[in-house]
Structures are given as C-alpha cells and as structure tokens.
Amino acid sequence: MTRLPTIAASFVLVLSACTWVKPDPAGAKVRVAYDGNTGSCTRVGEIGVGVRDRIVPGIDRNELKVRDELESLARNEAATLGADTISAVADPVDGEQRFIAWRCR
C-alpha cells in the first residue's frame, strides 16, 4: 500500500508536464504581436480563451505551459475570424486570457 501514494504523485507530475492544446494548421500561421506593434493593422475582434491552471486544488500547472496553451487557443480562434495576428489584452488570470485579433497583411 505504500506504493500507491508514490504512483499517484508520479501520475500527477506526468500530467502536469503535458501540453494539451496545440495550434491547428491555420492557427500556426497566426503571428503573436508580443511588442504590441499593430499600428498598421485592422482590428477583427476580441477573443477570450481559458484552460485549467490547476491539476488539483493546491497544485498549480506550470505557468509557461498555461500561457502557451492560451496563446495556441487564441491563435486557432483568430484564424477562424480571418485574422493573421493577435495581441494579449492583459496577462492570464485563473487560466483565462483575452486577446485582440488583427488583420495586418
């Protein structure tokens, strides 16, 4: 029975290392304007995305992975709107983030 807690802890660590969201082919073509340089772009819309930021209560997921997944979801959604660029409105909060979708090209 002493192995069960070790196995459970290992399972939680493996899950926390997984990236669940990947950009689809169209989303992979959407640029992220990290510098906010969207001066010559046309605003297409606003996108709200969310992922789980905790594995279980008290155990948070890796912040970088959460940010990466939020960005991937936003890029996928931007592509469906006909946008080619996104910029974050603000930093993520509780696994949720908003982006502006732009058409720059």
Contacts in CASP RR format, 6 or more apart in sequence:
PFRMAT RR
TARGET T0000
AUTHOR 0000-0000-0000
METHOD contacts of the structure
MODEL  1
MTRLPTIAASFVLVLSACTWVKPDPAGAKVRVAYDGNTGSCTRVGEIGVG
VRDRIVPGIDRNELKVRDELESLARNEAATLGADTISAVADPVDGEQRFI
AWRCR
12 55 0 8 1.000
12 56 0 8 1.000
12 59 0 8 1.000
15 55 0 8 1.000
16 55 0 8 1.000
16 59 0 8 1.000
16 61 0 8 1.000
16 62 0 8 1.000
17 62 0 8 1.000
19 65 0 8 1.000
19 68 0 8 1.000
19 69 0 8 1.000
20 51 0 8 1.000
20 69 0 8 1.000
21 51 0 8 1.000
21 68 0 8 1.000
21 69 0 8 1.000
21 72 0 8 1.000
21 73 0 8 1.000
22 72 0 8 1.000
23 30 0 8 1.000
23 72 0 8 1.000
23 75 0 8 1.000
23 76 0 8 1.000
24 76 0 8 1.000
24 79 0 8 1.000
26 76 0 8 1.000
26 79 0 8 1.000
26 80 0 8 1.000
27 72 0 8 1.000
27 75 0 8 1.000
27 76 0 8 1.000
27 78 0 8 1.000
27 79 0 8 1.000
28 75 0 8 1.000
29 79 0 8 1.000
29 84 0 8 1.000
30 75 0 8 1.000
30 76 0 8 1.000
30 78 0 8 1.000
30 79 0 8 1.000
30 83 0 8 1.000
30 84 0 8 1.000
30 85 0 8 1.000
30 86 0 8 1.000
31 84 0 8 1.000
31 85 0 8 1.000
31 86 0 8 1.000
31 104 0 8 1.000
32 71 0 8 1.000
32 75 0 8 1.000
32 85 0 8 1.000
32 86 0 8 1.000
32 87 0 8 1.000
33 85 0 8 1.000
33 86 0 8 1.000
33 87 0 8 1.000
33 102 0 8 1.000
36 87 0 8 1.000
38 85 0 8 1.000
38 87 0 8 1.000
38 100 0 8 1.000
38 102 0 8 1.000
38 104 0 8 1.000
40 104 0 8 1.000
41 85 0 8 1.000
41 102 0 8 1.000
41 103 0 8 1.000
41 104 0 8 1.000
42 102 0 8 1.000
42 103 0 8 1.000
42 104 0 8 1.000
43 100 0 8 1.000
43 101 0 8 1.000
43 102 0 8 1.000
44 78 0 8 1.000
44 81 0 8 1.000
44 82 0 8 1.000
44 83 0 8 1.000
44 101 0 8 1.000
44 102 0 8 1.000
44 103 0 8 1.000
45 81 0 8 1.000
45 83 0 8 1.000
45 100 0 8 1.000
45 101 0 8 1.000
46 89 0 8 1.000
46 98 0 8 1.000
46 99 0 8 1.000
46 100 0 8 1.000
46 101 0 8 1.000
47 74 0 8 1.000
47 77 0 8 1.000
47 78 0 8 1.000
47 81 0 8 1.000
47 86 0 8 1.000
47 98 0 8 1.000
47 99 0 8 1.000
47 100 0 8 1.000
47 101 0 8 1.000
48 74 0 8 1.000
48 77 0 8 1.000
48 96 0 8 1.000
48 97 0 8 1.000
48 98 0 8 1.000
48 99 0 8 1.000
49 70 0 8 1.000
49 73 0 8 1.000
49 74 0 8 1.000
49 77 0 8 1.000
49 96 0 8 1.000
49 97 0 8 1.000
49 98 0 8 1.000
49 99 0 8 1.000
50 70 0 8 1.000
50 73 0 8 1.000
50 95 0 8 1.000
50 96 0 8 1.000
50 97 0 8 1.000
51 66 0 8 1.000
51 69 0 8 1.000
51 70 0 8 1.000
51 73 0 8 1.000
51 95 0 8 1.000
52 61 0 8 1.000
52 95 0 8 1.000
53 60 0 8 1.000
53 61 0 8 1.000
53 66 0 8 1.000
53 92 0 8 1.000
53 94 0 8 1.000
53 95 0 8 1.000
54 60 0 8 1.000
54 61 0 8 1.000
55 61 0 8 1.000
66 92 0 8 1.000
66 95 0 8 1.000
67 92 0 8 1.000
67 97 0 8 1.000
70 92 0 8 1.000
70 95 0 8 1.000
70 96 0 8 1.000
70 97 0 8 1.000
71 86 0 8 1.000
74 86 0 8 1.000
74 97 0 8 1.000
74 99 0 8 1.000
74 101 0 8 1.000
75 86 0 8 1.000
77 101 0 8 1.000
78 84 0 8 1.000
78 85 0 8 1.000
78 86 0 8 1.000
78 99 0 8 1.000
78 101 0 8 1.000
81 101 0 8 1.000
82 101 0 8 1.000
82 103 0 8 1.000
83 101 0 8 1.000
83 102 0 8 1.000
83 103 0 8 1.000
84 102 0 8 1.000
84 103 0 8 1.000
84 104 0 8 1.000
84 105 0 8 1.000
85 101 0 8 1.000
85 102 0 8 1.000
85 103 0 8 1.000
85 104 0 8 1.000
86 99 0 8 1.000
86 100 0 8 1.000
86 101 0 8 1.000
86 102 0 8 1.000
87 99 0 8 1.000
87 100 0 8 1.000
87 102 0 8 1.000
88 97 0 8 1.000
88 98 0 8 1.000
88 99 0 8 1.000
89 97 0 8 1.000
89 98 0 8 1.000
89 99 0 8 1.000
89 100 0 8 1.000
90 97 0 8 1.000
90 98 0 8 1.000
91 97 0 8 1.000
END
